Amino acid sequence: MRGLLLAWACACMPSVAAAQGLLPAPVPEDPVAVRNYLDQAKRVVDAAAQPAAPWNGPRDGPRAQRAKRIAIVAEDLRNGGVLGVVDGVLEAARVVGWSTRIFDTAGTPELRLKMLANALESHPDGLVIVGGDARAVLPGLRPFSERSIPIVGWHVAAKAGAVPGTPVAMNVSTDPLEVARVTALAAIAESGGRARVIIFTDSGYRLPQEKADAMAAVVRACSGCTLLEMRDVPISRSQELMPGITRSLLARYGRRWTHALAINDIYFDYAAPVLTQAGLPNTAMAMLSAGDGSESAFLRIRARTFQTGTVAEPLNLHGWQLVDEMNRLLAGESVTGYVFPVHLVTADNIAADGGDRLLYDPANGYRDIYRRIWERP
């Protein structure tokens, strides 16, 4: 995987703007190549920052399967991304007439299998996993499969679609590596190719680590940029650890540290106050997140307080998609495999697509489309 990511970084291929071709790897002694690299990086970032495009997902499918019981196992409801998706599932479930029950693992490994066991004991017709790693909890998923209970998830694997080797029929997600690439390219573009970066990740999960590796590969491909270090901080302990880690990194790198990249906005919730306490101006450091799009991130971006961007997930939309994919399985049909395009939220576009409500909620009519699919008013 690392070799593949490095190969990509050297070519810098942005699928967000595939029509723009390949980003050439910059050559330090060739100013023209460096300028071309930056120009194309900016085009990729600008494409990702455009308002939501018209709906390009499914438009037909089975009618709502009525009176189903759905168990929702959430990785950690303190995480804004997880909470946003759960809210979307609950909203859509009400439309189709399903009852739901939530089981929160609070981000602790010892609770994951227990919550899955509790979910199984609730005798659900379907299981929705929000966050986590499907392969890591495979022993807890097998009993559902043995009882022919369909399973869908959000961010439970590195790629969207069915999760090989598990009974998860559909992992709903944007393209996580594209999210990571756009985040890193945004840092490079706004720094003029001079970003000095620290990346925050959680190696306890495969997906965050792969996103962090993808960001690192892009930074390393920028000849004028420097990857200062990659720091492993468990998401579940970010409140406890990030203040001290941030102070330590400031003491070590000082003004050399210009950009913080993270696999989730939650790291910045606890790093930003430390930067303010240290007396740093809001523009002294730029924070960009490869995923989530939490309320606090929107507030920081809108106030221009350190955070300059988040590649926000359409959390509520993903919740509706989870319900639609589950409905198809309950009707004996196949999942859609739909992947929503990547979107970068910045101060320039934050007012669009739900930004006034501190979330990314694409204004493409997805709710009405799903209602028509389900034939629900």
Buried (B, 14 or more C-beta within 10 A) or exposed (E): EEEEBBEBBBEBBBEBBEEBEEBBBBEEEEEEBBEBBBEBBBBBBBBBBEEBEEBEBBEEBBEBBEEBEBBBBBBBBBBBBBBBBBBBBBBBBEBBEBEBEBBBBBBEEEBBBEBBEBBBEEEBBBBBBBBBBBBBBBEBBEBBBEEEBBBBBBBBBBBBBBBEEBBBBBBBBBBBBBBBBBBBBBBBBBBEBEBBBBBBBBEBBBBBBBBBBBBBBBBBBBBBBBBBBBBBBBBBEBEEBBBEBBBEBBEEBEEEBBBBBBBBBBBBBBBBBBBEEEEBEBEEBBBBBBBBBBBBBBEBBBEEBBBBBBBBBBBBBBBBBBBBBBBBBBEEEEBBBBBBBBBBBBBEBBEBBBBEEBBBBBEBEBBEBBBEBBEBE
